């Protein structure tokens, strides 16, 4: 399922670069991007979310790659909002945080 959602996220963000996705436990986040290693790492807890929530997380991380920054810059939000308008993105983040709050504490 993750591969299918990843392909959809790449299409929606029009991301053309190369990267790998790894699933492994993270201590302080549910997902992160490494420019140095060209990877998106997601915590296994993410796999328990709905397909739409996983899509949001992958779009979020691809937006970091596409914008070339780990920060939530205006370019980052421009990429995210092509797929999830700002108010929906905020709602998705709130929903994901609520579901995974034990992981994030």
C-alpha positions as CSV (number, residue, x, y, z in Angstrom):
1,X,0.0,0.0,0.0
2,X,2.8,2.5,0.9
3,X,4.3,2.2,-2.6
4,X,0.9,2.9,-4.3
5,X,0.3,6.0,-2.0
6,X,3.9,7.1,-2.7
7,X,3.4,7.0,-6.4
8,X,0.2,9.0,-6.1
9,X,2.0,11.6,-3.9
10,X,4.8,11.9,-6.5
11,X,2.2,12.5,-9.3
12,X,0.2,15.0,-7.3
13,X,3.3,17.0,-6.3
14,X,4.9,16.6,-9.7
15,X,8.0,15.5,-7.9
16,X,10.6,14.2,-10.4
17,X,13.7,13.6,-8.2
18,X,15.2,10.4,-6.9
19,X,14.8,9.3,-3.3
20,X,14.1,6.2,-1.2
21,X,11.5,5.6,1.4
22,X,12.4,3.7,4.6
23,X,10.1,2.6,7.4
24,X,11.9,2.5,10.7
25,X,11.2,3.7,14.3
26,X,11.8,7.4,14.8
27,X,12.2,8.9,18.3
28,X,10.8,12.4,17.9
29,X,8.7,12.5,14.8
30,X,6.5,10.4,12.6
31,X,8.4,11.2,9.3
32,X,11.5,13.1,8.2
33,X,13.5,13.8,5.1
34,X,17.2,13.6,4.6
35,X,18.6,15.6,1.7
36,X,22.1,14.1,2.4
37,X,20.9,10.5,2.0
38,X,18.0,11.2,-0.4
39,X,15.5,9.5,1.9
40,X,12.1,9.9,3.4
41,X,11.9,7.9,6.6
42,X,8.5,7.2,8.2
43,X,7.8,5.7,11.5
44,X,5.9,2.3,11.5
45,X,3.0,3.9,13.4
46,X,2.2,5.9,10.2
47,X,1.2,2.6,8.5
48,X,-1.8,2.4,10.9
49,X,-3.3,5.7,9.5
50,X,-5.8,6.0,6.7
51,X,-4.6,6.1,3.1
52,X,-5.5,9.8,2.9
53,X,-3.4,10.6,6.1
54,X,-0.5,8.6,4.7
55,X,-0.8,10.5,1.5
56,X,-0.7,13.8,3.4
57,X,2.5,12.8,5.2
58,X,4.2,11.8,2.0
59,X,3.1,15.0,0.2
60,X,4.4,16.9,3.2
61,X,7.8,15.2,3.0
62,X,7.9,15.5,-0.8
63,X,7.2,19.2,-0.5
64,X,10.3,19.5,1.7
65,X,12.3,17.8,-1.0
66,X,10.8,19.9,-3.8
67,X,11.2,23.2,-1.9
68,X,14.8,22.1,-1.0
69,X,14.3,23.0,2.7
70,X,13.5,21.3,6.0
71,X,11.6,24.5,7.0
72,X,7.9,25.2,6.3
73,X,8.7,28.0,3.9
74,X,6.3,29.7,1.5
75,X,7.6,27.5,-1.3
76,X,7.0,24.4,0.9
77,X,3.4,25.5,1.5
78,X,2.9,26.3,-2.1
79,X,3.8,22.6,-3.0
80,X,1.6,21.2,-0.2
81,X,-1.4,23.5,-1.2
82,X,-1.3,22.2,-4.7
83,X,-2.6,18.9,-3.2
84,X,-4.1,19.9,0.1
85,X,-5.4,23.5,0.5
86,X,-4.0,25.2,3.6
87,X,-7.2,24.7,5.8
88,X,-7.4,21.0,4.8
89,X,-3.6,20.6,5.5
90,X,-4.0,22.0,9.0
91,X,-7.0,19.7,9.6
92,X,-5.0,16.7,8.4
93,X,-2.1,17.6,10.6
94,X,-4.4,18.0,13.6
95,X,-6.0,14.6,12.9
96,X,-2.7,12.8,12.5
97,X,-1.3,14.4,15.6
98,X,-4.4,13.4,17.6
99,X,-4.1,9.8,16.4
100,X,-0.4,9.5,17.0
101,X,-0.1,11.7,20.1
102,X,1.4,9.0,22.2
103,X,4.2,8.6,19.6
104,X,4.9,12.3,19.6
105,X,5.1,12.8,23.4
